[in-house]
Amino acid sequence: MTEFLVRRFVKDPEDIGSQKVRTAYGSLAGGVGIALNLLLFAAKLVIGLVAGAVSVMADAFNNLSDAASSIISFVGVRMADKPADAEHPFGHGRIEYISAFIVAFLVVQVGFMLLKSSVEKILHPEQMQVSLLSLGILLLSIAGKLWLSAFNQKLGKRINSKVMLATAADARSDVLATSATVVSLGIFLWKGVNIDGIIGLVVSLLVLKAGYEIAKDTLEPIIGERMDPELCREITEFVKSYPGVYGVHDLIVHNYGPQNYIASIHVELSNTMTLDEAHVLLDRIELDAKRSLRLLLVTHADPLDLQDPETKDVRRILEAVVQEEAEPGISYHDLRLVHGSQGVNAVFDLMLPWAYGEEQAKELVARIRRRVQEKDSRLNCIITLEHGYGG
């Protein structure tokens, strides 16, 4: 069914890097969600009123809020498709994250409403009227929500859409809520025991938990999350593939929407290159990155001395010491030698994990300086500490 709908309503569905294709996916998901949730709302509301079951009616209004969430998703994806302008030169892609956060807010609101009504039901229980028809319709509702969750999850992963993944998580919480309601009604029908309020209380906590997790997940890219390791690898391998590039470091990626990335990277080039030659190479890398990766890439040239025997010797010493004294993942770059009357200053940057504390970093620097001087007493290490932004 999912692939049928995609083929029917999305033109060029494989071109997921295109903003228009993303918008078509978002419109499809939003439209399907609106239709299904309105249908479930109407069915559950009728059942809840007839049976006098607060858990069923709460579940019905949960579906109504889901319809509102689908509308927000629909509108948000279309607004994110707006092109860049003078006020928003990086486009409007982050609107999709804001839309997903609004969905999370609505989920939390429903959770609090259900919590309130459930407590009232526990304190003041009411008689329920349950039929097999009611249970059957609720079971169909569970099946519909399971499909809607899988539908949004599949499309959300395909186009990397936070709002679709949030909608999928919301649908999964609805499955839990409705399943709990079915259990409540089934026990009442079988044993005559009314646990409607208790079940509603449990469901409300599950819904609140789902809302919190959706909010946390959608706020991270707005705050500025660590870049995807796969994207980091793709960019670094792309740049390193060019002849004349000897290494890369200090990759930083800014996210202005699921398919809108701006990055900067330091590129190590031989110091024998002229400024014109370096400019031609880096300009070519930036243009190719825009075409191949759909990425706005800014490059910075770092000169690398590949001919000087002394620099080669110091590089071998540093590589050995860092490998011996530091943990995997710690590296150095931007080595240059400055000669003075008291010896040679080896100036370089040392890349540390974020988990490294200040005292731990000081101890590592001291060990590296001591070990380097043991290998060559002339060398004095001038070390600048920094953290990586990669995945």
Beta strands, then each sheet from edge to edge (+ up, - down):
strand 1: 245-255
strand 2: 261-270
strand 3: 295-304
strand 4: 331-340
strand 5: 343-352
strand 6: 379-387
sheet 1: 1+ 2- 3-
sheet 2: 4+ 5- 6-
end
